Amino acid sequence: MERPVLTNRMFDELKLGDAASITRVIGPDDIELFAALSGDNNPVPLGQSLIPAGMISAVLDTRLPGPGTVYLGQDLEFWRDIATGDRITATVTLMTKESDGRTLIFDTRCVNQNGEPILAGKARVRAPVERISWSENLPPDVSLQRHDRFDAIVAEARSLPMVRTALVHPCSPEAIEAAVEIRDEGLLEPILIGPEAKIRAAAEKAGISIDGFEIMSTEHSHAAAALAVELAVAGKVGSVMKGSLHSDELLAAVVGGGSGLRTERRVSHVYVMDVPAYSKLLIVTDAAINIAPTLEHKRDICQNAVDLIHMLGVAEPKVAVLAAVETVNDKMPATLEAAALTVMAARGQIKGAKVDGPLAFDNAISMEAARTKGIISPVAGDADILLVPDLEAGNMLAKQLLYFANADAAGLVLGARVPIILTSRSDSLRVRIASAALAKLVAAKRAAALGDKA
């Protein structure tokens, strides 16, 4: 697309009364973007009327006199606030040409769509000294990224009584810091399980006091994982949290033969993701535990995620069973299993959700993509849960959302008798708190459900 060419006007080419204007509509993000740039985070930013003031600068720099203009000064009087949807017109009119042959004074004013004055004043500029012509830059696409979808989860979790959690092998400064964070946030009461000398050394290295924490000393990380499982089976803790041991070591104790934490369900991992570009929380499963799940495994993985999102208040979630394409192809096993899962949900083998597949990623999360491909589906374009074909696809999808879409991802292992928190050293404080909050909600709601049955 050919861009407009901006050409300036020099001092001698201008005459009194020359005027130029630009008009723009104040979008829903404009005021918040201004607040973010200025640091004015009041609910109604005091300086929001400086947005149309900036439009005056744009007229002077691009229209009259145009490129090469030097801003020397500006006085303004503010008459009205602006609001989303206002159509603002900024106009500059040449009033004075000073005797130095360079300086110009413009009347500057902005009005809204009703002709009501927003601001008025005078600008003093230095006219360009040479002819300049250049193509007008296209404005960049700018959007706000908010990370606030975990707030309600954390608030609800804080309102509940503290839940004791087994923190397994917290022998690194990061693990000790996590223990203090989740305690101080009013979420979980960690029991530190592992070699006591290593735990205290990690706390000293972190510069953190662990006075007040219960410590259960074990010889090594294997024993710490085994003790955590025993405590959970006995009902002495409501959740288990990974410290500085490897995830496989902890999960081996959870799902090993004779473990009292196993249920009839397959254990699976969920990422509960706050993706700024998406309209709601999004669950991706399984991206961390089940390498090549069978159809039966996928049924359990799906049901685990559905049960979790019910606890988060979504009564009938939409599950998109992902594949590379949205049509069944006998040469692509993922599409066959996706179609089977859709039928299984229709027959009641997966409960409490609308399930559809195969769906490609684009038409699972984009209404426009689904319409373009003519897909009629109760799930397409509005998925709550993305059920991936295997661990490799899920892990790549989750990390792409983390790094390309700036998502936050709270991780939890489901399918055992207690929730298991798997965190990474790279997780932000916001993510660690969200993971702990999710575990607390699951633990509390399971305990309430068991109490109702009793």
N, C-alpha and C positions, 0 to 999 in steps of 0.2 A: 504494500500500500504506500502510495506516494505521500510524503509528509509535507505539511505547509512550510513555506520558506519565510523566515522572519527577516525583515530588512529594517534597519533603524533609520531614524531621521535626526540630522544634526541641527545645531542651534539655529543657523540661518534659514533652515527649511521650515522651521516651526513658526506658527502665528498664534496670537492670543485667541483663546476659544477652542483650539484643537482639543479633541477628546477621544478617549478610547475606553472600552469596557470589556470585562469578561464576566461570565455567569456560571455558577455551579450549584448543584444541589448538595446540601449537607447530608452525607450518608450516615448510616447507623454507627459506623465505627469511627467517624471523623473526630468526634469530641473525645472519645476514649484514647484515640491515637495521640491527640494533642496532649491529653493528661499524661500519657506515658512518656512523651518526649520532654514535657516541661517538668515532670515530677509533681504535678498538682493532682493528687489522688483523692481530692474531695469528691463526694457523690455528684455535685454540680460544680465542676471546675470554675474558679473565679475568673480565670483568664481565657475562657472559651471564645470570647468575642475577638480575641487576637487571630482566630482563624480567618475571618473576613479581612482583618488587617493585613494578613499575609497575602490575600488576593490583590490588595492594592500594590504591594511590592511586585507581584507577578505582572500586573498590567504595565507598570513602569518599565520592567525589565524586558518584557516580550512584545509590547504593543506600542507604547508611547513614553519616552522617545525610542525605546527598544534596546537591542543588544549593545553593550558598551556603556550603558547608563550607570552612574555611580550615585548611590543613595547617600545623601549628606545629613538628612534629618527628617523627622516626622512628628507632628503633634496630632493627637486624636481626642475626640470626645465620644464616649460610648452612650448610646441611647437605649438600646434594647438587647436582651439576650437572644441567642440563636437556639434553635432546636432541630432535631433530626427531621428531615423533610423540607426544611426551609430552602427556598430558591434565592440565592444571594447574588446580586449584581454589584460588582465593584467598578466604579467609574473615576477616571482622572481627567481633569480639565485644566489646560494651561492658563494661568492667571497672570504671571509676571515673567519677563525676560530681563535679567539683571544686566547692568552695564558692563560687566566683565566679559561678556560674550560667551559665557560658559554655563552660568547658573540659571536654573529654571525653578519656578515655584508653581505647584499644581494644587488645585482644589481636589480633595480626595474624599469620596463618600461611598458607603455601601447601603443598599436598601434590600428589603425582602420582597417576596412575591406579591405582597399587598402594597408595595411602594412605601412602606414604613421605614424610616431611617434606622439603621443599625449603628452606624458610627459616621463621623465626619471629622475632617481636619485638613491640614496642609502638609505637603511634602516638598522638600528642597532637594534637588538633584543636580548633578553635573552632567551636561549633555555629552553624547559620544563625540569623539574628535575625528573619527574616520568611519567610512562606510563599512558596515558589517552585515553580511547576509549568511544565515545558516538555517539548516532544517530544524524545525521544532522537534524537540525530544518527545517521544511518546511517554505519557505518565506511567510509572511502574505500577504493577498490581501490588497493593498493600493490604494486608489483613492482620487482624489481631489474633494472637494465639493465647487462649485462656486455658489454664490448668486448674479448674475448680470443680470438676465432676466427682472427685473423691471427697469433697468437703462434707456432703450430707452423710456419707458412710462413716467418716471419722467422727462427726458430731453424734450420730446415733450410737456408735461404739463407746464413746466417752460417757454417755449417759447410763451405761450398763455397769454392774459391779465388775471389779477387776477379775481377770481370769488368770490363774496360775499357768505358766507355760514352761516347758522344759527346754532350756537353751543348751544345745548339745555342743560340747567342746568349744567354748568361747575363749580360744587361746590366741587371739589376735587383737590388736587395739581396736580394729573396726567392729569386731563382735562385741567387745565390751561397750563401745560407744552405742551400738544398737540396743544393748540391754538397758542402758541408762535412758535412751531416747524413748523407748516404748513404755518404760515405767513412768517417766516424768510426764508423758503425754496422757497419762491416765488410762492406758489401754490394757497392758498385760503386766503381770507380776512374774518376772523371770526367776527361775531356779537355775543357777549356773552349775552345769554338770560336766566334769572333766578333771584332768590332773590339776589339783589345787595350786601347786607351785607355778604351773604354766599360766593358769588363770590370773593369779596375782601378779605375775611378771608382765602379762599383757596389760593389766590395769595400770601398773606403774609406768609402763612405756607410753600409755595413752594419757597419763597424768590425770587419771580418774579414780576417785574413791569408790570402792565397792562395799563400803560399810553399809550394812542393812540388807545386803543380798544374801540369800541362802545359798550355800555352796555344798554340793554333793561331790566328793572327790572320787575319781575313778583312776585306774592305772593308765588307760589310754583311750583313744577315740572310739574304738570298737565297743569297749565296755560302757562308755558314755552313751552311745546310741542304744545299747541294750537296756541300760537303766532307764532312759527316757521312755522307751516302749513299755517297760514294766510299770512305771508311774502312770502312764496314760491308760493302760489296761485296768489298773486298780482305781482309776478315777481320781487320782491325786493331782493331775494336771489336765487342763482342758484343751491344750494345743502343744505342738512340738515345733521348735524353731531351729534351723540349721545355724551352727556357729562357723568355725573355721575348718571343719572337716569337709570332705568331698560329698556331694549330694548322693552319689551311688552308695557310699558307705552308710549314710543315714537311712536311705530307702531300703537297702538290703535288710536292715534290722526291722523295718516296718512290715515288709511283705514276705520275710523269710518264713520257712516252715515252722509252724507252731506259734507264730506271732499272733497274739490276741488282738492286734489292731486290724487284722484283715477282715473284710466283710465279703459279702457275695459279689460285690462290685470290683471291677478292675480299677486299680489306682491310676489316676491321671492328673495332669498338670493343667492349670488354666492361667492365662495372662488376662487380667482385667485391665483394659487399656483405655486411657483418656487420650483420644486422638483429637487435637484441636480442630482439624478440618472435618470431623464427623459430628453428627448432631447429638450423639449420646454415647454412653459407655459401650465398649465393644469387647467381647470375650473372644480370644483366640485359643484353641485347644486342639491337639496336644502338641506343644512345641518343646517339651523337655524330657519326657519319660518314655512314652511308647514309640519305639523306633519304627516298626512296620506293623501297625495294628491290623488285626483281622476285622471282619464284619462284626463279629460278636464284641470284640474289644471296642470298636467304634460306637456301638450301641451304648456301652457303659460310659465311654468318654463323653458322649452327647448328654446322657442322662445326668452325669455329675455336673456338667456345666449348667444344664437346665435347672437342677435343684438349687444351685448357687444363685442364679439370677432371680429365681423366685424369692429367695431370702432378701434380695436387694430391691424387691418391690415390683418386679416385672411379672405380671400375672400369666401372660401367654407370650413368651419370647419367640422370636423368629430365628430359626437355625438354618444357615446356608451351608450345605455340604459342598465343599469346594473341589473343583477339578480344573484341568486346564481349559476345558470347553464346557458348554452348557447343554450338550446333547450326548445321549448314550452312545458309546462306541465300544464294541466288543474287544477291540484291541487295546483299550485303555481301562484297566481294572478299576481305577478310582471312579470312573463314571458309572460302572455297573454297581459298585457298592453304594455310591451316592443315591442311585435310583432305588436300590433295595432299602436303604435307610428311610427314604421318603415313604415307601409302602409300609415299612415297619411302624412308622409313626402313625400312619392312617389306621393301622390295625391295633393300635394301643400298646405296642412293644416299646415305644418311647412315649412317655406321658408328659402332658403339661406344656407342649410346645407345638408350633407350626414348623414342620421340617420340609425343606425342598432342596433337591439337587438332582443331577449335578448343576452347579452354578459356577461360572468363572468369577474371579475376584471382582472384576469391574461391575458386572451386573448383579453381584451380591450386595454391593454397597452404594451403587449409583442408579437412581431412578432413570436418569437420562440414558445411561448405557443399556439398561433393561428395555426401555421403550424403543431405542434404536434397533435392538435385535428382535423386537417383537415378542419378548418373553412375558407371558401372563403367569404370574406367580404371587402367592400371598407373602412371600419372603423377599423376592428380588428387590434390590434398591434400598432395603430398610432392615438389614440383618442386625440382630443383637448378638448372635454367636456365629463365629466362623469355625466350622469343623474341618480341619485340614486332612489331606490324604495320609500324610506320614510326618514323622518328626522333622525330617530335613525341610520339607515344604513349610511346616509351621514355624520352625526356628528362623528360616530366612524371611518369612512374612513378618514375624514379630520384630525382628531386628531392623528390617526396612522401615517399619512404622516408627520404631524408636529413633532411628538416626536420620531418616529422610523426612518424616512427618512430625518429628519432635514430640512423639507420644510419650506418656508415662505408662509404665506397666507394673501393676502389683501382681506378684506371683503367689500361687497357693496350690498345694497338692490336696486333692479330694479323693474320696473313695475308701479312705481308712476311717476308723472310728473317731478320730480327732483330726482337725485340720493341721496341715504341716506347712510351715512358712519356709519357702526357699528364697533367700535373698542373695544378691550379688554385691561384691565389694564396690561395683560401679554404680549401684543404686543411689539415687538422691535421697535426702532426708524425707522428702514428700512421699516418695515411693515406699520407703521402709515403714513409714507411719501408716500408709494406706494398706500395705500387706498385713500389718499387725491388726489394723481395724477390721479387715475382712475376716481374719482368723477369729477374732473375738466375736464378731456377729455370728459366724457359723457355729462356734462353740456354744454361745449363749442360746441360740435358737434350737440347736440339737438338744441341749439340756432341758429346755422348756418343753420340747416335744416329748422327750422321754418322761418328764414329770407328768404331762397330761395323760400319757398312756398308763402310767402307774396309778 
